[in-house]
């Protein structure tokens, strides 16, 4: 039988499937169900920077006035009600403690943030509550037309958090950067232990009957995995931290492809919403079957085998123009 063990951020996972931050990871019962069906790790439903700031009375006014706080453009599957209960932070810490007492898989806390303000001290409380790691979903709006330096903001947030905790820290990125490779490579040397590619923005649509804006499909689609695949393949072997693929992973084939490109783990959300927790076991069974057919005994034998560094056709990851690549199509 194939050994599905993998290593992510220094954590030993029993297989590559992590359940990403979402409503499915917001309660102990749901977390236990995900573990029982094969999940190797859980990223808790994100707590938002606003929630932390709202709980700190001295910073209440600045939190309300901050133009970068989330409104209707928050992460689709992690929407926050700004009228948060006063005890929400304690509930979050309690969920970490209870989860660590009742499940064996790693529990990764998650903070959705946009600044490096005083909220970063809360990261220490997350560590003290027993979280195995922390994921920072740094969610900067690509339509922002202010003078905010996005790249500098990432560096300052990461520096502030790393100064407060010793547990592994991962950063979840968007794909909106001028020179993504240089930026990702530089961030990987800050001391973070993992990079998650990519987070998803709210997607708009137009209602033709009512002539009004409406929300597009909140779930990812299988085609979204290709953009993630490109960057996993490009960065594998070139960054100083683990890589997790997120968005568009809806079946075992897309999971296997991400690992071949160099991912240490994959994060599932939409696929579990659509098919239920039992789907985790199905994907793992299909992964085992594929490994047996190909003669692979463990994950590291094929992880990164078709990355830009190790693959036979590395230039394929660099091709950006459709017509240049498919110019012969008639």
C-alpha positions in Angstrom: 0.0 0.0 0.0 1.3 3.5 -0.9 2.5 5.7 1.8 0.6 9.1 1.5 2.6 10.9 4.2 3.8 14.4 3.3 5.5 17.3 5.0 4.1 20.8 5.1 5.6 23.7 7.0 7.5 21.1 9.1 4.3 19.3 10.0 4.0 15.7 9.2 0.7 15.1 7.5 -0.8 11.6 6.9 -1.8 12.6 3.4 -1.7 15.8 1.2 -5.3 16.9 1.8 -5.9 20.0 4.0 -9.3 21.4 4.4 -9.0 25.1 3.8 -10.5 28.0 5.8 -14.3 28.0 5.4 -17.6 27.4 7.2 -16.8 23.6 7.3 -14.0 24.3 9.7 -15.9 26.5 12.1 -17.0 24.0 14.7 -15.6 21.1 16.6 -18.2 18.6 15.3 -17.4 19.5 11.7 -13.7 19.3 12.3 -14.1 15.8 13.8 -16.1 14.7 10.9 -13.5 15.9 8.4 -10.8 14.1 10.3 -12.7 10.9 10.5 -13.1 11.0 6.7 -9.4 11.4 6.0 -8.5 15.1 6.2 -4.8 15.4 7.1 -5.1 19.0 8.6 -7.6 21.7 9.1 -7.3 25.4 8.5 -9.9 27.0 10.8 -12.4 29.5 9.5 -10.6 32.8 9.3 -10.9 35.3 12.1 -10.8 38.8 10.6 -8.6 41.7 11.5 -11.7 43.8 12.1 -12.9 41.3 14.7 -9.6 41.6 16.6 -9.5 45.4 16.4 -13.2 45.7 17.4 -12.3 43.7 20.5 -9.6 46.1 21.4 -11.4 49.2 22.6 -8.4 51.5 22.3 -8.5 50.9 18.5 -12.2 50.8 17.9 -12.3 54.1 16.1 -9.4 53.4 13.9 -10.9 50.1 12.9 -14.2 51.7 11.9 -12.5 54.5 9.9 -9.9 52.4 8.1 -10.8 52.5 4.4 -9.1 49.2 3.8 -11.5 47.2 6.1 -13.6 44.7 4.3 -17.0 45.4 3.0 -18.8 43.4 0.3 -15.4 42.3 -1.2 -14.5 39.9 1.6 -13.4 36.4 0.8 -16.5 34.7 -0.5 -16.5 31.6 1.7 -15.3 33.5 4.8 -17.7 36.5 4.9 -17.8 38.4 8.2 -20.7 40.0 10.0 -19.1 43.2 11.3 -21.6 43.2 14.2 -19.5 40.5 15.8 -20.2 39.3 19.3 -17.9 40.5 22.0 -16.8 37.0 22.9 -15.9 35.9 19.3 -12.2 36.0 20.0 -12.5 33.9 23.1 -14.7 31.4 21.1 -12.0 31.2 18.5 -9.3 30.4 21.0 -11.6 27.9 22.7 -12.2 26.2 19.4 -8.4 25.8 19.0 -8.1 24.3 22.5 -11.0 21.9 22.1 -9.9 20.8 18.7 -6.4 20.0 20.0 -7.9 18.0 22.8 -10.2 15.9 20.6 -8.5 15.5 17.2 -5.1 14.2 16.2 -4.5 16.1 13.0 -2.8 19.5 12.9 -5.0 22.6 13.5 -3.9 25.7 11.6 -5.4 29.0 12.7 -6.2 31.6 10.1 -6.3 35.4 10.2 -7.7 37.4 7.3 -5.8 40.7 7.4 -4.9 43.9 5.5 -2.6 45.9 7.8 0.2 45.3 10.4 -1.5 47.1 13.2 -2.0 46.0 16.8 -4.0 42.9 15.9 -0.7 41.1 15.3 -0.3 40.5 19.1 -3.3 38.3 18.9 -1.2 35.8 17.0 0.6 35.0 20.3 -2.7 34.1 21.9 -3.4 31.7 19.0 0.0 30.1 19.6 -0.7 29.8 23.3 -4.1 28.2 22.7 -2.2 25.3 21.0 -2.5 25.9 17.2 0.0 23.9 15.3 0.5 26.7 12.7 -0.9 30.0 11.5 -2.1 31.0 8.0 -2.2 34.6 7.1 -4.7 35.4 4.4 -3.4 38.8 3.4 -6.3 40.1 1.4 -5.5 43.3 -0.5 -8.1 44.5 -2.9 -6.7 44.6 -6.5 -9.1 47.5 -7.4 -7.6 49.7 -4.7 -6.4 52.9 -6.3 -4.7 54.4 -3.3 -0.9 54.8 -2.9 -0.7 51.7 -0.7 2.4 49.6 -1.5 1.0 46.1 -1.6 4.3 44.3 -1.5 5.6 46.4 1.4 2.4 45.7 3.3 3.0 41.9 2.9 6.5 42.3 4.3 5.5 44.4 7.3 2.6 42.1 8.2 4.8 39.0 8.0 7.6 40.7 10.0 5.2 41.8 12.8 3.6 38.3 13.1 6.9 36.4 13.0 8.1 38.7 15.9 5.2 37.4 18.0 5.1 33.7 17.4 7.3 30.6 17.1 4.8 28.3 15.4 5.1 27.9 11.6 3.5 30.7 9.6 2.1 30.3 6.1 0.9 33.1 3.8 -2.0 32.8 1.4 -1.5 35.0 -1.6 -3.5 36.5 -4.4 -2.0 36.4 -7.9 -2.1 40.2 -8.5 1.6 41.3 -8.5 3.7 43.1 -11.1 6.5 40.5 -11.0 5.1 37.6 -9.1 8.2 35.3 -9.1 10.5 37.9 -7.6 7.9 38.8 -5.0 7.1 35.2 -4.0 10.8 34.3 -4.0 11.6 37.3 -1.7 8.7 36.5 0.7 9.9 32.9 1.0 13.1 34.1 2.6 11.4 36.1 5.4 11.1 33.1 7.7 7.6 31.9 6.7 7.3 28.2 6.4 4.6 27.9 3.8 2.9 29.6 0.8 -0.7 29.0 -0.2 -1.6 29.8 -3.9 -4.1 31.4 -4.3 -7.0 33.0 -2.4 -10.2 33.9 -4.2 -11.9 37.2 -4.5 -15.6 37.9 -4.5 -16.7 37.6 -8.2 -19.4 39.9 -9.6 -22.0 39.1 -12.1 -24.9 41.1 -13.7 -28.6 40.3 -13.5 -30.0 41.0 -17.0 -33.6 40.9 -15.8 -33.2 43.4 -12.9 -30.2 45.3 -14.4 -28.3 45.0 -11.2 -25.1 43.5 -9.8 -25.3 40.1 -8.3 -22.9 37.5 -6.9 -21.2 35.0 -9.2 -20.7 31.4 -8.3 -19.2 31.3 -4.8 -17.4 28.0 -5.4 -14.3 27.6 -7.4 -14.4 25.7 -10.7 -12.0 23.1 -12.0 -10.5 25.4 -14.6 -9.1 27.6 -11.9 -6.5 25.0 -10.9 -4.4 25.7 -14.1 -3.2 29.1 -12.9 -2.3 27.6 -9.6 -0.6 24.8 -11.3 1.6 27.2 -13.3 2.9 29.0 -10.2 3.3 25.8 -8.1 5.5 24.4 -11.0 7.4 27.7 -11.4 8.2 28.1 -7.6 8.8 24.5 -6.7 12.5 24.0 -5.8 13.1 27.8 -6.0 11.5 29.0 -2.8 12.6 28.5 0.8 9.3 27.1 2.2 6.5 24.6 1.6 3.9 25.1 -1.1 0.2 24.4 -0.9 -2.1 24.6 -3.9 -5.6 26.1 -3.4 -8.5 26.8 -5.7 -9.9 24.6 -8.5 -8.9 21.3 -7.0 -12.1 19.2 -7.4 -10.8 15.7 -8.0 -7.9 13.3 -7.4 -6.5 14.1 -10.9 -6.1 17.8 -10.2 -4.6 17.0 -6.7 -2.0 14.6 -8.3 -1.1 17.2 -10.9 -0.5 19.8 -8.3 1.8 17.4 -6.4 3.6 16.5 -9.7 4.2 20.3 -10.2 5.7 20.5 -6.7 2.9 21.1 -4.1 3.5 19.6 -0.7 -0.2 19.7 0.0 -3.5 20.8 -1.4 -6.4 22.7 0.2 -9.9 21.7 -0.5 -13.1 23.7 0.1 -15.5 23.8 -2.8 -15.2 20.1 -3.6 -16.1 19.2 0.0 -19.1 21.6 -0.1 -20.3 20.0 -3.2 -19.7 16.3 -2.4 -19.4 16.1 1.4 -16.6 14.9 3.7 -16.8 11.3 2.3 -15.3 12.7 -0.9 -11.9 13.0 0.9 -11.6 9.2 1.2 -12.6 8.8 -2.4 -9.8 11.1 -3.5 -7.3 9.4 -1.3 -8.3 6.0 -2.6 -7.8 7.2 -6.2 -4.5 8.7 -5.3 -3.3 5.4 -3.8 -4.5 3.5 -6.9 -2.7 5.9 -9.2 0.5 5.6 -7.2 0.3 1.8 -7.3 -0.2 1.8 -11.0 2.8 4.1 -11.5 5.0 2.2 -9.1 5.3 5.0 -6.6 5.6 3.9 -2.9 5.5 7.4 -1.3 4.7 11.0 -2.2 8.3 12.3 -2.4 9.0 9.9 -5.3 6.9 12.0 -7.7 6.4 15.4 -5.9 7.9 18.1 -8.2 8.7 15.5 -10.9 7.2 17.8 -13.5 8.1 21.1 -11.9 10.0 23.8 -13.9 13.2 22.7 -12.1 12.8 18.9 -12.7 10.5 18.6 -15.7 11.5 17.7 -19.2 9.8 20.8 -20.7 10.3 23.6 -18.2 9.5 26.3 -20.8 5.9 25.2 -20.9 5.5 26.9 -17.5 6.7 30.2 -19.0 4.5 30.3 -22.1 2.0 33.1 -21.6 0.6 33.7 -25.1 -2.0 31.3 -26.3 -1.4 31.9 -30.0 2.4 31.5 -29.6 1.9 28.0 -28.2 -1.1 27.0 -30.3 -0.1 28.8 -33.5 -0.6 25.6 -35.6 -4.3 25.2 -34.8 -6.4 25.4 -37.9 
